[in-house]
Amino acid sequence: METMLSRYARLLVEYCLDLQPGDRLLIRTTTLAEPLVREVFRHALRTGANVDTEWEFREMRRIFFQEAQGEQLNYSSPLYREAMHTYEAYLYILAPYNLREDHDLDPAKSAVRQSAMKELNDAYFRRTADRSMKRNLCQFPTLAAAQEAGMSLEEYETFVFGACKLFDPDPRQSWLDVRKNQQAVTEYLNACQEIHYKGPDIDIRFNAKGRTWINSDGQTNMPSGEVYTSPVEDSVNGVIRFSLPAIYQGVEMENVTLWVKDGYIEKWDASRGKELLDHVFANVEGARRFGEAAIGTNYHISRQTRNILFDEKMGGTIHMAIGQSYLQTGGKNQSSIHWDLISDMTQGGEIWADGQKIYENGRFLISR
């Protein structure tokens, strides 16, 4: 009898990464995810792929930033460097020990490290955009992630596996069905230019001319379920209040509201956590423009879990990200940040495209 982790691994290998004989796969995760890595390793070998692993142990990053000095902050793993430039596949498995261990890292050291990793990050974005490196981001259920979601570990395992459709008779076919069902929406949006999000405290417009809406069907994220693009950078105008709590570096903000003119965030507010917004917008280059606009379509995800991999996919929501654009959409904004902010659309939300209402109360009106 196939175990749940074996089903998960087979989905990751055969559908998400579509591994082929001779492909080189790098898996990065923490040691907590060893049970899933074993199964991914097993299935990857069966496809004829070659597998390397990089492991993070408890408080590894915290120790690094406490102790590393000088050139140590500029060091990068030769294996990771080679993978970002030449490997065919990359799997990052979220499996946190403690979601707060990075809360007080030295900002000066973080800035040095960020600069040192820029070339590799650029290679990552470039190669994942054109799929010369097939990548997937997924979740292994851990106690820290369960606690963050307000669930027991058993509840959280059920939540994660359900969101990934692992309880379905054929998870791969279920994700192929998601791809098919979202394609009509994607094609419709790609024929439009002016997009208007409307709802309680939402009245914001942007232009997507020359940009591409992407059908996110589980290959780059597992789970997925969204359609997204990068707005033309100077086209965003209006005001939007994000009704779901916004989380950045473990800090939670409520009722983040942005006022935007010609693509530039001129004013911002929050009922809680505004100080962090002040810091981000004052110090992070590119953060005051949008890199993404998206619509969540995964109705198996019906609650916020403080994990953006899941939260941004919630059916009946929209999200907009400040900062870095996606190259595959044609976006041009560059930033060290890509921060998704989410709003519920099930209570009076609407989306209009070129003057036609295409979405109401969390559901598309476009027929397949």
C-alpha positions in Angstrom: 0.0 0.0 0.0 1.4 3.3 -1.1 2.1 5.7 1.9 1.0 9.3 1.8 4.7 10.5 1.6 5.3 8.1 -1.3 2.3 9.6 -3.1 3.6 13.1 -2.3 7.0 12.2 -3.6 5.7 10.7 -6.8 3.6 13.8 -7.5 6.7 16.0 -7.0 8.9 13.9 -9.2 6.6 12.9 -12.0 4.3 16.0 -12.2 5.9 19.0 -10.5 9.5 18.5 -11.6 8.8 16.2 -14.6 12.2 14.5 -14.0 13.7 12.9 -17.0 16.6 10.4 -17.3 19.9 12.2 -16.7 18.4 15.2 -15.0 20.3 16.6 -12.0 18.1 17.5 -9.0 19.2 19.4 -6.0 17.0 19.1 -2.9 17.4 21.7 -0.2 15.5 21.4 3.1 16.0 20.9 6.8 16.8 17.6 8.5 13.2 17.4 9.7 12.0 16.6 6.1 14.2 13.4 5.9 11.2 11.1 5.5 9.9 12.9 2.5 13.4 13.3 1.0 13.9 9.5 1.2 10.8 9.0 -0.9 11.7 11.7 -3.4 15.2 10.2 -3.7 13.6 6.8 -4.4 11.2 8.0 -7.1 13.8 10.3 -8.7 16.2 7.4 -9.1 13.4 5.3 -10.7 13.1 8.0 -13.4 16.8 7.9 -14.1 17.6 11.3 -12.5 20.7 12.0 -10.3 20.1 13.6 -6.9 22.1 15.8 -4.6 21.0 17.1 -1.2 21.8 20.2 1.0 20.6 20.0 4.6 19.9 22.7 7.1 20.0 21.8 10.8 18.4 23.5 13.8 19.3 27.2 14.1 21.9 26.9 11.3 21.1 30.3 9.9 21.0 31.9 13.3 24.5 30.5 14.2 25.8 31.6 10.8 24.8 35.2 11.3 26.0 35.3 14.8 29.5 33.9 14.0 30.3 34.6 10.4 32.7 37.5 9.7 34.3 39.1 6.6 34.6 36.8 3.7 32.5 34.1 5.4 29.5 36.2 4.7 30.3 36.1 1.0 30.8 32.4 0.8 28.3 30.2 -1.1 28.2 26.5 -1.4 29.9 25.3 -4.7 27.1 22.7 -5.0 24.4 25.3 -4.8 26.2 27.6 -7.2 26.6 24.8 -9.7 22.9 23.9 -9.3 21.7 27.4 -9.9 23.7 27.7 -13.1 23.5 24.3 -14.6 21.2 21.7 -12.9 18.0 20.7 -14.6 15.8 20.6 -11.4 15.6 22.1 -7.9 13.3 21.2 -5.1 13.0 23.3 -2.0 11.1 21.7 0.9 9.9 24.0 3.6 10.3 22.2 6.9 11.0 24.7 9.7 12.2 24.0 13.2 11.4 27.4 14.5 9.8 30.2 12.5 11.1 32.9 14.9 14.8 32.0 15.0 15.7 34.7 12.5 13.9 37.5 14.2 16.9 39.5 15.4 19.6 38.9 12.8 22.2 41.6 12.4 20.9 43.9 9.6 24.4 44.9 8.5 25.4 41.2 8.1 22.1 40.5 6.3 22.8 43.2 3.8 26.2 41.9 3.1 24.9 38.4 2.6 22.0 39.6 0.4 24.5 41.4 -1.8 26.8 38.3 -2.0 23.9 36.1 -3.1 22.5 38.5 -5.7 24.2 36.8 -8.7 22.9 33.4 -7.7 19.4 34.8 -7.0 19.5 36.4 -10.5 20.4 33.1 -12.0 17.6 31.4 -10.1 15.0 33.9 -11.3 16.3 33.8 -14.9 16.4 30.0 -15.1 13.1 29.3 -13.3 11.4 31.9 -15.6 12.4 30.0 -18.8 12.1 26.6 -17.1 15.7 25.7 -18.0 15.7 24.8 -14.3 12.5 23.1 -13.2 11.8 24.1 -9.7 9.2 23.4 -7.0 8.5 24.8 -3.6 6.6 22.5 -1.3 5.9 21.9 2.4 6.7 19.1 4.8 4.5 19.3 7.8 6.4 20.2 11.0 5.3 21.1 14.5 6.5 24.7 14.1 4.4 25.2 10.9 1.4 23.5 12.5 1.6 25.8 15.5 1.9 28.9 13.3 -1.3 27.7 11.5 -3.1 27.2 14.8 -3.4 23.5 14.3 -2.2 20.2 15.8 0.4 18.4 13.8 -2.1 15.8 12.7 -4.6 18.4 11.6 -1.8 20.2 9.7 -0.7 17.1 8.0 -4.3 16.6 6.8 -4.5 20.2 5.7 -1.2 20.1 3.7 -2.0 16.7 2.0 -5.5 17.8 1.2 -4.3 21.1 -0.4 -1.9 19.1 -2.5 -4.8 16.8 -3.5 -3.0 13.7 -2.2 -6.3 12.2 -1.0 -7.6 12.2 -4.5 -7.5 8.8 -6.4 -5.0 10.2 -8.9 -3.3 13.4 -7.6 -1.5 14.0 -10.9 -4.7 13.9 -12.9 -6.3 16.3 -10.3 -3.6 18.8 -11.0 -4.0 18.3 -14.8 -7.7 19.2 -14.3 -6.7 22.4 -12.4 -4.4 23.3 -15.3 -7.3 22.7 -17.8 -9.9 24.6 -15.8 -7.6 27.6 -15.2 -6.6 27.8 -18.8 -9.8 29.5 -19.9 -9.4 32.2 -17.3 -5.7 32.7 -18.2 -6.5 32.9 -21.9 -9.3 35.4 -21.3 -7.1 37.6 -19.1 -4.3 37.5 -21.6 -6.6 39.1 -24.2 -7.4 42.0 -21.8 -5.5 45.1 -20.8 -7.3 47.1 -18.1 -7.9 45.2 -14.8 -10.0 46.7 -12.0 -10.2 45.1 -8.5 -13.2 46.4 -6.5 -14.6 45.6 -3.1 -14.8 46.8 0.5 -12.0 49.3 0.7 -10.6 48.2 -2.7 -10.7 50.3 -5.8 -7.5 49.8 -7.7 -6.7 49.5 -11.4 -3.7 48.4 -13.4 -2.8 47.7 -17.0 -1.4 44.3 -18.1 -0.7 45.2 -21.8 2.3 43.3 -23.0 2.4 41.2 -19.8 1.5 37.5 -19.5 -0.9 36.0 -17.1 0.4 32.6 -15.9 -1.6 29.5 -15.2 -0.1 28.3 -11.9 -1.0 24.6 -11.9 1.2 23.0 -9.3 4.4 22.6 -11.2 6.4 25.5 -9.6 4.5 25.4 -6.2 2.9 22.5 -4.6 0.2 23.2 -3.7 -0.8 25.9 -6.2 -4.0 27.2 -7.7 -3.7 30.8 -8.9 -3.4 33.0 -12.0 -0.9 35.8 -11.8 0.9 38.5 -13.8 3.1 41.6 -13.2 1.3 44.9 -13.8 2.8 47.5 -16.0 4.9 49.3 -13.4 3.6 52.8 -13.8 -0.1 51.8 -14.4 -1.3 51.0 -10.9 -3.7 53.6 -9.5 -6.1 53.6 -6.6 -6.4 52.3 -3.0 -6.4 48.9 -1.6 -6.9 47.6 1.9 -5.6 44.0 2.4 -8.1 42.4 4.7 -6.0 39.4 5.8 -3.2 39.9 8.2 0.1 40.5 6.4 3.2 38.7 7.7 6.8 39.8 7.0 9.8 38.3 8.7 7.5 36.9 11.4 5.9 40.2 12.2 2.1 40.4 11.7 0.4 43.5 10.4 -3.3 44.2 10.1 -5.4 46.2 7.6 -2.4 47.2 5.5 -3.7 49.9 3.2 -1.8 51.3 0.2 -2.6 54.5 -1.8 -1.0 54.3 -5.3 -0.5 56.8 -8.0 1.0 56.0 -11.4 2.4 52.7 -10.0 4.1 54.4 -7.0 3.0 53.8 -3.4 2.6 57.3 -2.1 1.0 56.6 1.2 0.5 53.6 3.5 -1.2 52.7 6.8 -2.0 49.7 9.0 -4.0 49.3 12.2 -1.1 47.2 13.6 2.5 47.0 12.5 2.9 50.2 10.6 6.4 50.7 11.9 7.6 47.7 9.7 5.9 49.2 6.7 7.7 52.5 7.3 11.0 50.6 7.5 10.4 48.6 4.3 9.3 51.5 2.2 12.1 53.7 3.4 14.9 51.2 3.0 14.2 48.6 0.4 14.8 49.6 -3.2 11.9 48.7 -5.5 9.4 48.1 -2.7 7.1 51.0 -3.5 6.1 49.4 -6.8 4.2 46.2 -7.5 5.7 43.1 -8.9 2.6 40.9 -9.0 -1.1 40.9 -9.2 -2.9 37.5 -8.7 -6.1 35.7 -8.0 -6.2 32.6 -5.7 -8.3 29.6 -7.0 -7.5 26.8 -4.6 -10.8 26.3 -2.7 -9.3 23.4 -0.7 -7.4 26.1 1.2 -10.1 27.8 3.1 -8.2 29.4 6.0 -5.1 31.5 6.6 -2.2 29.5 8.0 0.5 32.3 8.1 2.3 30.5 5.3 2.3 32.3 2.0 2.8 29.1 0.0 -0.8 28.3 1.0 -2.4 31.6 1.9 -1.9 33.3 -1.4 -3.6 30.4 -3.2 -6.8 30.6 -1.1 -9.9 30.4 -3.3 -11.9 33.7 -3.2 -8.9 35.9 -2.6 -6.7 38.3 -4.5 -3.1 39.3 -3.7 -0.7 41.9 -4.9 3.0 41.7 -4.2 5.3 44.7 -3.7 8.8 44.4 -5.0 10.4 41.9 -7.4 8.5 41.1 -10.6 8.4 37.7 -12.3 10.5 37.6 -15.5 8.1 35.1 -17.0 5.3 37.6 -16.9 7.3 40.3 -18.5 7.6 42.3 -15.3 10.5 44.8 -15.0 10.5 45.9 -11.3 13.6 44.8 -9.4 13.9 44.5 -5.6 15.3 42.3 -2.9 11.7 41.9 -1.6 8.7 40.1 -3.0 6.0 40.5 -0.4 2.5 39.1 -1.1 -0.5 41.0 0.5 -3.9 39.3 0.5 -7.5 40.4 0.5 -10.7 38.4 0.8 -13.1 38.9 -2.2 -16.0 36.7 -1.1 -18.0 39.5 0.5 -18.7 41.9 -2.3 -15.5 41.6 -4.3 -15.4 42.1 -8.0 -12.9 42.0 -10.8 -13.5 43.8 -14.1 -11.4 43.3 -17.2 -11.7 45.8 -20.1 -15.0 47.0 -18.6 -16.6 43.6 -18.2 -17.3 42.0 -14.8 -15.5 38.6 -14.8 -15.5 37.8 -11.1 -17.9 38.3 -8.2 -17.9 37.3 -4.5 -14.8 35.1 -4.9 -15.8 33.2 -8.1 -15.1 33.7 -11.8 -18.0 34.4 -14.0 -16.1 33.3 -17.1 -17.5 30.0 -18.5 -15.0 27.3 -19.4 
